């Protein structure tokens, strides 16, 4: 779910300044044109390191080149962090070229214990979720290549994720869903603050699940009264029954506001349950 920033749908080809929360004097065009391809697609789990590297190269292309994230230089033109070696990596390939065009990574409960926690733990205090961890996975580093951002790729990823949950008798997914610090071509935290204000009224989890951001987005310093639509991926999660666990954290390296989110299989609406889990 670390959408990380939210790259699944196009926002801007222009790199964002690291750590910028307020308006930039440069009025940049946020709506870049994208050529959409609908080639046949194939879904699989990475079986060896070379396949993981393919996912990491795609992540670098989307996060760093397209969205301007500041990433560690572990390996040139790869997005790599300490959690990768502990995760399962889901891949969507173009059926014609065999190139990886979409990816998620999944951190299972056993592997989260081995690495000492989840990525989401680094941004939020998840103490209130401690009783759920035995059946809880973390979704992260989701992205789709710019030429393949259509519903088929997203449905393929989600279908494989729900099948994985069912096969391993897991019932809860968590992660960070990111809001880019860009609205109408201007770098600003106002849209994120406004989105949080709106969604906290309609999609906030009950208090026993709430998480606290370690580096909070300074909501009180921002305009939270704008009328804005959530990123498409966040809207997709909400349609699947996901809940927001609390106020957003600020990720200066990705220049995003990250919402902690939780999706429980039992909350999946019937129309999606039939499609994804056959029940």
C-alpha positions in Angstrom: 0.0 0.0 0.0 2.9 2.4 0.2 1.7 4.1 -2.9 4.5 5.2 -2.3 4.2 7.8 -3.5 0.9 7.1 -5.3 2.3 6.2 -8.7 -0.4 3.9 -10.1 -2.0 6.8 -11.9 -0.2 9.7 -13.6 0.4 12.9 -11.7 3.4 14.8 -13.0 6.6 14.1 -14.9 8.3 17.0 -13.1 10.5 16.1 -10.1 9.3 17.6 -6.9 11.6 19.5 -4.5 12.5 17.4 -1.5 10.8 18.4 1.7 8.6 21.1 0.3 5.2 21.5 2.0 4.0 24.9 0.9 3.3 26.5 -2.4 6.0 26.7 -5.0 6.3 29.9 -7.1 6.5 27.7 -10.2 3.1 26.9 -11.7 3.8 23.5 -13.3 1.5 21.4 -15.4 0.4 18.3 -13.3 -1.5 16.6 -16.0 1.1 15.0 -18.3 -0.2 13.0 -21.2 0.2 9.3 -21.0 0.1 6.7 -23.8 -2.0 3.8 -22.5 -1.2 0.2 -23.6 -3.6 -2.7 -23.1 -1.3 -5.6 -24.1 -2.1 -9.1 -22.6 -0.8 -9.3 -19.0 0.6 -12.1 -16.9 0.8 -12.2 -13.1 3.4 -14.1 -11.1 5.5 -14.0 -7.9 9.2 -13.4 -8.1 11.1 -16.6 -7.8 14.7 -15.4 -7.9 16.8 -12.2 -7.4 16.8 -11.3 -11.0 13.0 -10.9 -11.0 13.2 -8.8 -7.8 15.7 -6.6 -9.6 13.2 -6.1 -12.4 10.6 -4.8 -9.9 13.2 -2.6 -8.3 14.1 -1.0 -11.6 10.4 -0.3 -12.3 10.1 1.2 -8.9 13.1 3.5 -9.5 11.7 4.5 -12.9 8.4 5.6 -11.3 9.4 6.9 -8.0 12.7 8.6 -8.8 12.5 9.5 -12.5 8.8 10.2 -12.8 8.0 11.5 -9.3 11.2 12.9 -8.1 11.6 10.8 -4.9 15.0 10.9 -3.2 16.1 7.2 -3.0 19.2 5.6 -1.4 21.9 4.9 -4.0 22.2 1.2 -3.1 22.4 0.1 -6.7 22.2 2.4 -9.7 18.7 2.9 -11.0 17.1 0.5 -8.5 14.8 1.3 -5.6 16.1 -0.9 -2.8 15.5 -0.8 1.0 16.1 -3.1 3.9 12.6 -4.7 3.7 13.0 -6.0 0.1 14.9 -9.1 1.1 12.2 -10.1 3.5 9.2 -9.6 1.1 7.4 -11.5 -1.5 7.3 -9.6 -4.8 4.3 -9.7 -7.0 4.9 -9.0 -10.7 2.7 -8.1 -13.6 4.3 -8.6 -17.0 3.4 -7.4 -20.5 2.4 -10.6 -22.3 4.1 -9.4 -25.5 7.4 -8.0 -24.2 7.7 -9.9 -20.9 8.7 -6.6 -19.2 7.6 -6.0 -15.7 4.9 -3.3 -15.8 3.4 -3.5 -12.3 4.5 -4.6 -8.9 3.6 -4.9 -5.2 5.6 -6.3 -2.4 4.1 -8.2 0.5 5.6 -8.6 4.0 4.2 -11.6 5.8 3.8 -11.8 9.6 6.7 -14.2 10.0 9.0 -12.1 7.9 7.9 -8.9 9.7 9.1 -10.6 12.9 12.5 -11.4 11.3 13.1 -7.8 10.1 11.8 -6.3 13.3 8.6 -4.7 12.0 7.0 -3.3 8.9 7.8 -0.2 6.8 4.5 1.3 8.1 6.0 1.0 11.6 8.7 3.4 10.6 6.1 6.1 9.8 3.5 5.3 12.4 3.1 4.0 15.9 1.0 0.8 15.4 0.8 -0.2 19.0 -3.0 -0.7 18.8 -2.6 -3.3 16.0 -0.3 -5.5 18.0 -3.0 -8.2 18.6 -3.6 -8.5 14.8 0.0 -9.0 13.7 -0.2 -12.8 13.5 -2.6 -12.6 10.6 -1.6 -9.2 9.1 0.5 -8.6 6.0 1.9 -5.3 4.8 1.5 -4.2 1.2 4.0 -1.7 -0.2 6.0 -0.3 -3.1 3.1 -0.5 -5.5 3.6 1.0 -8.9 2.6 0.6 -12.5 4.5 1.6 -15.6 3.2 4.9 -17.2 2.2 3.1 -20.4 0.0 0.5 -18.7 -2.1 2.5 -16.2 -5.4 0.9 -16.9 -7.8 -1.1 -14.7 -6.7 -4.5 -15.9 -3.3 -4.2 -14.3 -4.7 -3.1 -11.0 -7.4 -5.8 -11.0 -4.7 -8.4 -11.7 -2.6 -7.2 -8.8 -5.5 -7.2 -6.4 -6.8 -10.6 -7.5 -3.4 -12.1 -6.9 -3.1 -10.4 -3.5 -6.5 -11.7 -2.3 -5.7 -15.2 -3.5 -2.4 -15.0 -1.5 -4.4 -13.9 1.6 -6.8 -16.8 1.2 -4.2 -19.4 0.6 -2.2 -18.4 3.6 -5.2 -17.9 5.9 -4.4 -14.2 6.5 -7.1 -11.7 7.0 -5.7 -8.1 7.3 -3.7 -5.9 5.0 -2.0 -2.7 6.1 0.2 -0.1 4.4 0.8 3.6 3.7 -1.3 5.2 0.9 0.4 8.3 -0.3 -0.9 11.7 -1.4 1.5 13.6 -3.7 2.4 17.1 -2.6 1.1 18.5 -5.8 -2.3 20.1 -6.7 -3.1 21.9 -9.9 0.6 22.0 -10.8 1.6 23.6 -7.4 3.7 21.9 -4.8 1.7 22.2 -1.6 0.5 20.2 1.4 -3.0 21.8 1.3 -4.6 19.2 -0.8 -3.3 16.4 1.5 -4.6 18.3 4.5 -8.0 18.8 2.9 -8.2 15.2 1.8 -7.5 14.0 5.4 -10.2 16.3 6.7 -12.7 14.9 4.3 -11.9 11.3 4.6 -11.6 11.4 8.4 -15.4 12.1 8.5 -16.3 9.2 6.3 -13.6 6.5 6.2 -11.9 6.6 9.6 -11.5 3.3 11.5 -12.8 2.9 15.0 -10.5 4.3 17.7 -9.1 0.9 18.8 -7.2 0.7 15.5 -5.9 4.2 15.4 -2.2 4.9 14.5 -0.1 7.9 15.3 2.3 9.5 12.8 5.9 9.8 13.8 6.4 12.8 11.6 2.9 14.3 11.3 1.9 16.4 8.4 1.4 19.9 10.0 -2.3 20.1 9.3 -2.8 23.2 11.4 -0.4 25.2 9.2 -2.1 24.2 5.9 -5.4 25.0 4.2 -7.6 22.0 4.9 -10.8 23.4 3.3 -10.1 22.7 -0.4 -12.4 20.5 -2.4 -10.2 17.8 -3.7 -10.6 14.2 -4.9 -8.4 11.5 -3.4 -5.9 9.8 -5.7 -7.5 7.0 -7.7 -5.6 4.2 -5.9 -6.9 5.5 -2.5 -10.4 5.6 -3.9 -9.9 2.1 -5.0 -8.9 0.9 -1.6 -11.9 2.6 0.0 -14.2 0.9 -2.5 -12.7 -2.4 -1.3 -13.6 -1.6 2.3 -10.3 -0.1 3.5 -10.3 2.2 6.5 -7.9 5.1 7.4 -6.2 4.6 10.7 -5.3 8.2 11.5 -3.8 11.4 10.5 -1.1 11.5 7.7 2.6 11.4 8.2 4.9 13.5 6.0 7.6 11.6 4.0 10.1 14.2 3.0 12.1 11.9 0.7 9.1 10.9 -1.4 7.5 14.4 -0.8 4.2 12.8 0.0 1.6 12.7 2.8 1.1 9.1 3.8 -2.2 7.8 5.2 -2.1 4.6 7.3 -4.7 2.3 5.9 -6.1 -1.1 6.8 -8.1 -3.5 4.7 -9.7 -6.6 6.3 -10.9 -9.4 4.0 -14.2 -9.7 6.0 -15.0 -6.1 5.0 -14.7 -6.7 1.3 -18.0 -5.8 -0.4 -19.9 -8.7 -1.8 -19.5 -7.7 -5.5 -15.7 -7.7 -5.0 -15.7 -10.8 -2.8 -17.3 -12.8 -5.6 -14.7 -11.5 -8.0 -11.5 -11.8 -5.9 -12.2 -14.7 -3.5 -15.1 -16.5 -5.2 -17.4 -16.3 -2.1 
